[in-house]
């Protein structure tokens, strides 16, 4: 059975605060971004900006089989006899494009290469609404700006998954900051849970600031 990737999630509950990486990285990120005092500015991408960067390639030192067996993943009960009925992650994921974090799968590359072909909905006539629009978040306390690519998200999600909750589709209406994201709000509803973890800073903070003259 193929995963359903576009159904709206009407009663989605906010995830509790959780640490998604080493404490040192977490604390460093909080300190670096604490200077943000009013939320990030949302600016439609200027025409001169480069296209959204591709997904980060898997580093050379990624282990051949990075997935723990279900009995050792500290999530499943190793004494449950029904565990033998489940497919092991290494068996399910080993043939998919790799990346160096999270669940070690580059899902965008897997989708675009045809390695996976998930249904758009339970109804076969459902239309996929791709939006090729980037948003630049510039108020990032001196760190590289954040370029949010709608296209990569709308390849997986329907507009109603994000609008009007958790994101109001209006410039300046969303007080996004790293404190909220690390607490499971805004981007943190998916990143660190079902998308790449929040410790992958450069995958979002991808637009360098001009050098000081």
Phi and psi in degrees as GROMACS dihedral restraints (atoms count N, CA, C in turn):
[ dihedral_restraints ]
;  ai    aj    ak    al  type     phi  dphi    fc
    3     4     5     6     1   -85.8    20    10
    4     5     6     7     1   146.8    20    10
    6     7     8     9     1   -68.0    20    10
    7     8     9    10     1   145.2    20    10
    9    10    11    12     1   -91.7    20    10
   10    11    12    13     1   115.0    20    10
   12    13    14    15     1  -107.2    20    10
   13    14    15    16     1    -2.4    20    10
   15    16    17    18     1  -125.0    20    10
   16    17    18    19     1     2.3    20    10
   18    19    20    21     1   -70.5    20    10
   19    20    21    22     1   140.5    20    10
   21    22    23    24     1   -64.7    20    10
   22    23    24    25     1   149.7    20    10
   24    25    26    27     1  -114.4    20    10
   25    26    27    28     1    75.6    20    10
   27    28    29    30     1   -60.7    20    10
   28    29    30    31     1   -36.4    20    10
   30    31    32    33     1  -106.0    20    10
   31    32    33    34     1    25.4    20    10
   33    34    35    36     1   -62.0    20    10
   34    35    36    37     1   128.4    20    10
   36    37    38    39     1   -91.1    20    10
   37    38    39    40     1   147.1    20    10
   39    40    41    42     1   -69.8    20    10
   40    41    42    43     1   133.6    20    10
   42    43    44    45     1   -74.9    20    10
   43    44    45    46     1   146.2    20    10
   45    46    47    48     1   -68.8    20    10
   46    47    48    49     1   159.6    20    10
   48    49    50    51     1   -59.3    20    10
   49    50    51    52     1   138.3    20    10
   51    52    53    54     1  -149.1    20    10
   52    53    54    55     1   147.4    20    10
   54    55    56    57     1   -88.1    20    10
   55    56    57    58     1   130.8    20    10
   57    58    59    60     1  -112.8    20    10
   58    59    60    61     1     7.7    20    10
   60    61    62    63     1  -162.0    20    10
   61    62    63    64     1  -176.1    20    10
   63    64    65    66     1   -57.2    20    10
   64    65    66    67     1   144.3    20    10
   66    67    68    69     1   -58.8    20    10
   67    68    69    70     1   -36.3    20    10
   69    70    71    72     1   -60.4    20    10
   70    71    72    73     1   -44.1    20    10
   72    73    74    75     1   -67.3    20    10
   73    74    75    76     1   -38.8    20    10
   75    76    77    78     1   -63.1    20    10
   76    77    78    79     1   -48.3    20    10
   78    79    80    81     1   -65.7    20    10
   79    80    81    82     1   -40.5    20    10
   81    82    83    84     1   -61.9    20    10
   82    83    84    85     1   -40.4    20    10
   84    85    86    87     1   -65.9    20    10
   85    86    87    88     1   -40.0    20    10
   87    88    89    90     1   -64.8    20    10
   88    89    90    91     1   -43.6    20    10
   90    91    92    93     1   -66.4    20    10
   91    92    93    94     1   -38.9    20    10
   93    94    95    96     1   -67.5    20    10
   94    95    96    97     1   -31.3    20    10
   96    97    98    99     1  -103.1    20    10
   97    98    99   100     1     3.3    20    10
   99   100   101   102     1   -64.6    20    10
  100   101   102   103     1   -19.8    20    10
  102   103   104   105     1   -73.8    20    10
  103   104   105   106     1   -12.1    20    10
  105   106   107   108     1   -65.9    20    10
  106   107   108   109     1   123.7    20    10
  108   109   110   111     1  -118.6    20    10
  109   110   111   112     1    -1.0    20    10
  111   112   113   114     1  -147.8    20    10
  112   113   114   115     1    13.4    20    10
  114   115   116   117     1    94.7    20    10
  115   116   117   118     1   162.9    20    10
  117   118   119   120     1   -86.4    20    10
  118   119   120   121     1   140.0    20    10
  120   121   122   123     1   -78.1    20    10
  121   122   123   124     1   133.8    20    10
  123   124   125   126     1  -103.3    20    10
  124   125   126   127     1   121.7    20    10
  126   127   128   129     1  -132.6    20    10
  127   128   129   130     1   126.9    20    10
  129   130   131   132     1   -58.8    20    10
  130   131   132   133     1   141.6    20    10
  132   133   134   135     1   -60.6    20    10
  133   134   135   136     1   125.8    20    10
  135   136   137   138     1   -66.2    20    10
  136   137   138   139     1   155.7    20    10
  138   139   140   141     1   -63.3    20    10
  139   140   141   142     1   -26.7    20    10
  141   142   143   144     1   -77.2    20    10
  142   143   144   145     1   -13.7    20    10
  144   145   146   147     1   -67.8    20    10
  145   146   147   148     1   146.3    20    10
  147   148   149   150     1   -69.9    20    10
  148   149   150   151     1   157.3    20    10
  150   151   152   153     1   -58.9    20    10
  151   152   153   154     1   161.6    20    10
  153   154   155   156     1   -56.3    20    10
  154   155   156   157     1   138.4    20    10
  156   157   158   159     1   -67.6    20    10
  157   158   159   160     1   149.0    20    10
  159   160   161   162     1   -68.9    20    10
  160   161   162   163     1   162.9    20    10
  162   163   164   165     1   -60.1    20    10
  163   164   165   166     1   144.4    20    10
  165   166   167   168     1   -63.7    20    10
  166   167   168   169     1   134.0    20    10
  168   169   170   171     1   -70.8    20    10
  169   170   171   172     1   158.1    20    10
  171   172   173   174     1   -69.6    20    10
  172   173   174   175     1   130.2    20    10
  174   175   176   177     1   -66.4    20    10
  175   176   177   178     1   159.2    20    10
  177   178   179   180     1   -66.2    20    10
  178   179   180   181     1   -23.0    20    10
  180   181   182   183     1   -94.2    20    10
  181   182   183   184     1    13.2    20    10
  183   184   185   186     1   -64.3    20    10
  184   185   186   187     1   127.2    20    10
  186   187   188   189     1   -62.8    20    10
  187   188   189   190     1   156.3    20    10
  189   190   191   192     1   -60.9    20    10
  190   191   192   193     1   -42.5    20    10
  192   193   194   195     1  -130.8    20    10
  193   194   195   196     1    88.8    20    10
  195   196   197   198     1   -81.7    20    10
  196   197   198   199     1    -4.6    20    10
  198   199   200   201     1   -89.3    20    10
  199   200   201   202     1   130.3    20    10
  201   202   203   204     1   -74.1    20    10
  202   203   204   205     1   146.1    20    10
  204   205   206   207     1   -59.9    20    10
  205   206   207   208     1   152.5    20    10
  207   208   209   210     1   -56.9    20    10
  208   209   210   211     1   -35.1    20    10
  210   211   212   213     1   -71.3    20    10
  211   212   213   214     1   -12.6    20    10
  213   214   215   216     1  -120.3    20    10
  214   215   216   217     1    11.6    20    10
  216   217   218   219     1   -88.6    20    10
  217   218   219   220     1     2.4    20    10
  219   220   221   222     1    61.7    20    10
  220   221   222   223     1    20.0    20    10
  222   223   224   225     1  -117.8    20    10
  223   224   225   226     1   -48.6    20    10
  225   226   227   228     1   -86.7    20    10
  226   227   228   229     1   152.4    20    10
  228   229   230   231     1   -80.1    20    10
  229   230   231   232     1   112.1    20    10
  231   232   233   234     1   -65.5    20    10
  232   233   234   235     1   -17.5    20    10
  234   235   236   237     1   -90.8    20    10
  235   236   237   238     1    -1.5    20    10
  237   238   239   240     1   -78.8    20    10
  238   239   240   241     1   118.6    20    10
  240   241   242   243     1   -63.8    20    10
  241   242   243   244     1   -22.1    20    10
  243   244   245   246     1   -71.9    20    10
  244   245   246   247     1    -9.8    20    10
  246   247   248   249     1   -60.2    20    10
  247   248   249   250     1   -29.8    20    10
  249   250   251   252     1   -67.3    20    10
  250   251   252   253     1   -15.6    20    10
  252   253   254   255     1   -82.8    20    10
  253   254   255   256     1   -14.7    20    10
  255   256   257   258     1   -89.8    20    10
  256   257   258   259     1   149.5    20    10
  258   259   260   261     1   -79.3    20    10
  259   260   261   262     1   136.0    20    10
  261   262   263   264     1   -73.1    20    10
  262   263   264   265     1   142.8    20    10
  264   265   266   267     1   -55.6    20    10
  265   266   267   268     1   -40.9    20    10
  267   268   269   270     1   -61.5    20    10
  268   269   270   271     1   -36.9    20    10
  270   271   272   273     1   -69.4    20    10
  271   272   273   274     1   -38.4    20    10
  273   274   275   276     1   -78.4    20    10
  274   275   276   277     1   -32.2    20    10
  276   277   278   279     1  -111.0    20    10
  277   278   279   280     1   -11.7    20    10
  279   280   281   282     1   -62.3    20    10
  280   281   282   283     1   -28.6    20    10
  282   283   284   285     1   -88.3    20    10
  283   284   285   286     1    -1.1    20    10
  285   286   287   288     1   -90.4    20    10
  286   287   288   289     1   156.6    20    10
  288   289   290   291     1   -57.0    20    10
  289   290   291   292     1   145.8    20    10
  291   292   293   294     1  -107.5    20    10
  292   293   294   295     1   154.3    20    10
  294   295   296   297     1  -138.3    20    10
  295   296   297   298     1   175.9    20    10
  297   298   299   300     1  -101.6    20    10
  298   299   300   301     1    15.3    20    10
  300   301   302   303     1  -149.1    20    10
  301   302   303   304     1   175.8    20    10
  303   304   305   306     1    61.2    20    10
  304   305   306   307     1  -127.2    20    10
  306   307   308   309     1   -93.1    20    10
  307   308   309   310     1    13.4    20    10
  309   310   311   312     1    67.2    20    10
  310   311   312   313     1    18.3    20    10
  312   313   314   315     1  -115.3    20    10
  313   314   315   316     1   130.9    20    10
  315   316   317   318     1   -88.3    20    10
  316   317   318   319     1    93.0    20    10
  318   319   320   321     1   -69.4    20    10
  319   320   321   322     1   -33.3    20    10
  321   322   323   324     1   -64.6    20    10
  322   323   324   325     1   -45.7    20    10
  324   325   326   327     1   -63.7    20    10
  325   326   327   328     1   -37.8    20    10
  327   328   329   330     1   -63.7    20    10
  328   329   330   331     1   -39.2    20    10
  330   331   332   333     1   -69.1    20    10
  331   332   333   334     1   -47.5    20    10
  333   334   335   336     1   -71.2    20    10
  334   335   336   337     1   -27.9    20    10
  336   337   338   339     1   -82.1    20    10
  337   338   339   340     1   -10.9    20    10
  339   340   341   342     1    85.2    20    10
  340   341   342   343     1     6.2    20    10
  342   343   344   345     1   -63.1    20    10
  343   344   345   346     1   -29.7    20    10
  345   346   347   348     1  -130.7    20    10
  346   347   348   349     1   153.2    20    10
  348   349   350   351     1  -142.6    20    10
  349   350   351   352     1    70.2    20    10
  351   352   353   354     1   -67.0    20    10
  352   353   354   355     1   152.1    20    10
  354   355   356   357     1   -65.8    20    10
  355   356   357   358     1   149.2    20    10
  357   358   359   360     1   -77.5    20    10
  358   359   360   361     1   -26.6    20    10
  360   361   362   363     1  -172.8    20    10
  361   362   363   364     1   176.6    20    10
  363   364   365   366     1   -75.7    20    10
  364   365   366   367     1   -14.9    20    10
  366   367   368   369     1  -100.0    20    10
  367   368   369   370     1   119.9    20    10
  369   370   371   372     1   -64.2    20    10
  370   371   372   373     1   -20.6    20    10
  372   373   374   375     1   -86.9    20    10
  373   374   375   376     1     3.9    20    10
  375   376   377   378     1   -59.9    20    10
  376   377   378   379     1   130.8    20    10
  378   379   380   381     1   -86.9    20    10
  379   380   381   382     1   136.3    20    10
  381   382   383   384     1   -90.1    20    10
  382   383   384   385     1   121.7    20    10
  384   385   386   387     1  -103.5    20    10
  385   386   387   388     1    93.4    20    10
  387   388   389   390     1   -82.2    20    10
  388   389   390   391     1   138.6    20    10
  390   391   392   393     1  -124.1    20    10
  391   392   393   394     1   113.0    20    10
  393   394   395   396     1   -95.7    20    10
  394   395   396   397     1    74.5    20    10
  396   397   398   399     1  -139.2    20    10
  397   398   399   400     1   127.2    20    10
  399   400   401   402     1  -103.1    20    10
  400   401   402   403     1   151.0    20    10
  402   403   404   405     1  -123.7    20    10
  403   404   405   406     1   132.2    20    10
  405   406   407   408     1  -101.3    20    10
  406   407   408   409     1   123.1    20    10
  408   409   410   411     1  -101.9    20    10
  409   410   411   412     1   110.0    20    10
  411   412   413   414     1   -97.1    20    10
  412   413   414   415     1   -26.1    20    10
  414   415   416   417     1   -84.8    20    10
  415   416   417   418     1    82.6    20    10
  417   418   419   420     1  -124.5    20    10
  418   419   420   421     1    32.8    20    10
  420   421   422   423     1    55.1    20    10
  421   422   423   424     1    40.7    20    10
  423   424   425   426     1    87.5    20    10
  424   425   426   427     1   -11.3    20    10
  426   427   428   429     1   -77.3    20    10
  427   428   429   430     1   165.0    20    10
  429   430   431   432     1   -53.6    20    10
  430   431   432   433     1   145.4    20    10
  432   433   434   435     1   -67.6    20    10
  433   434   435   436     1   159.6    20    10
  435   436   437   438     1  -100.3    20    10
  436   437   438   439     1   126.5    20    10
  438   439   440   441     1  -107.6    20    10
  439   440   441   442     1   111.1    20    10
  441   442   443   444     1   -93.3    20    10
  442   443   444   445     1   118.5    20    10
  444   445   446   447     1   -95.3    20    10
  445   446   447   448     1   115.2    20    10
  447   448   449   450     1   -64.8    20    10
  448   449   450   451     1   -35.1    20    10
  450   451   452   453     1   -59.4    20    10
  451   452   453   454     1   -49.4    20    10
  453   454   455   456     1   -60.6    20    10
  454   455   456   457     1   -31.2    20    10
  456   457   458   459     1   -79.1    20    10
  457   458   459   460     1   -39.4    20    10
  459   460   461   462     1   -78.2    20    10
  460   461   462   463     1    -9.7    20    10
  462   463   464   465     1   -69.3    20    10
  463   464   465   466     1   -21.7    20    10
  465   466   467   468     1  -111.6    20    10
  466   467   468   469     1   -32.0    20    10
  468   469   470   471     1  -121.5    20    10
  469   470   471   472     1   153.9    20    10
  471   472   473   474     1   -86.5    20    10
  472   473   474   475     1   154.4    20    10
  474   475   476   477     1   -54.1    20    10
  475   476   477   478     1   -35.8    20    10
  477   478   479   480     1   -70.1    20    10
  478   479   480   481     1   -12.8    20    10
  480   481   482   483     1   -68.4    20    10
  481   482   483   484     1   -25.9    20    10
  483   484   485   486     1  -118.5    20    10
  484   485   486   487     1   -22.3    20    10
  486   487   488   489     1  -122.8    20    10
  487   488   489   490     1   131.0    20    10
  489   490   491   492     1   -90.8    20    10
  490   491   492   493     1    -0.8    20    10
  492   493   494   495     1  -126.8    20    10
  493   494   495   496     1   133.3    20    10
  495   496   497   498     1   -85.6    20    10
  496   497   498   499     1    -5.4    20    10
  498   499   500   501     1  -109.9    20    10
  499   500   501   502     1   121.1    20    10
  501   502   503   504     1   -77.4    20    10
  502   503   504   505     1   124.7    20    10
  504   505   506   507     1   -76.8    20    10
  505   506   507   508     1    63.1    20    10
  507   508   509   510     1  -148.2    20    10
  508   509   510   511     1   134.6    20    10
  510   511   512   513     1   -58.7    20    10
  511   512   513   514     1   130.1    20    10
  513   514   515   516     1    81.2    20    10
  514   515   516   517     1     1.3    20    10
  516   517   518   519     1   -89.2    20    10
  517   518   519   520     1    -6.2    20    10
  519   520   521   522     1  -119.3    20    10
  520   521   522   523     1   108.8    20    10
  522   523   524   525     1   -78.3    20    10
  523   524   525   526     1    66.0    20    10
  525   526   527   528     1   -77.2    20    10
  526   527   528   529     1   129.9    20    10
  528   529   530   531     1  -148.9    20    10
  529   530   531   532     1   171.1    20    10
  531   532   533   534     1   -67.3    20    10
  532   533   534   535     1   -27.9    20    10
  534   535   536   537     1   -62.4    20    10
  535   536   537   538     1   -44.8    20    10
  537   538   539   540     1   -66.6    20    10
  538   539   540   541     1   -42.3    20    10
  540   541   542   543     1   -64.1    20    10
  541   542   543   544     1   -44.8    20    10
  543   544   545   546     1   -66.4    20    10
  544   545   546   547     1   -20.6    20    10
  546   547   548   549     1   -88.5    20    10
  547   548   549   550     1     5.6    20    10
  549   550   551   552     1    91.9    20    10
  550   551   552   553     1    11.4    20    10
  552   553   554   555     1   -98.6    20    10
  553   554   555   556     1   165.9    20    10
  555   556   557   558     1    50.8    20    10
  556   557   558   559     1  -124.9    20    10
  558   559   560   561     1   -58.3    20    10
  559   560   561   562     1   -29.0    20    10
  561   562   563   564     1   -69.7    20    10
  562   563   564   565     1    -7.7    20    10
  564   565   566   567     1   -68.8    20    10
  565   566   567   568     1   -27.7    20    10
  567   568   569   570     1  -114.6    20    10
  568   569   570   571     1   -45.0    20    10
  570   571   572   573     1   -72.9    20    10
  571   572   573   574     1   126.7    20    10
  573   574   575   576     1    97.3    20    10
  574   575   576   577     1    -8.7    20    10
  576   577   578   579     1  -120.6    20    10
  577   578   579   580     1   -63.9    20    10
  579   580   581   582     1  -118.0    20    10
  580   581   582   583     1    -1.1    20    10
  582   583   584   585     1  -128.3    20    10
  583   584   585   586     1   179.4    20    10
  585   586   587   588     1   -58.8    20    10
  586   587   588   589     1   150.0    20    10
  588   589   590   591     1   -72.8    20    10
  589   590   591   592     1   163.2    20    10
  591   592   593   594     1   -72.9    20    10
  592   593   594   595     1    -8.8    20    10
  594   595   596   597     1   -77.3    20    10
  595   596   597   598     1   -10.3    20    10
  597   598   599   600     1   -86.6    20    10
  598   599   600   601     1    65.5    20    10
  600   601   602   603     1   -56.8    20    10
  601   602   603   604     1   -43.8    20    10
  603   604   605   606     1   -71.9    20    10
  604   605   606   607     1   -12.5    20    10
  606   607   608   609     1   -75.0    20    10
  607   608   609   610     1   -19.9    20    10
  609   610   611   612     1  -106.1    20    10
  610   611   612   613     1   -46.9    20    10
  612   613   614   615     1   -82.2    20    10
  613   614   615   616     1    76.6    20    10
  615   616   617   618     1  -113.1    20    10
  616   617   618   619     1    -0.2    20    10
  618   619   620   621     1  -111.9    20    10
  619   620   621   622     1   104.6    20    10
  621   622   623   624     1   -63.1    20    10
  622   623   624   625     1   149.3    20    10
  624   625   626   627     1   -85.3    20    10
  625   626   627   628     1   149.8    20    10
  627   628   629   630     1   -58.8    20    10
  628   629   630   631     1   142.0    20    10
  630   631   632   633     1   -65.6    20    10
  631   632   633   634     1   141.5    20    10
  633   634   635   636     1   -65.7    20    10
  634   635   636   637     1   135.1    20    10
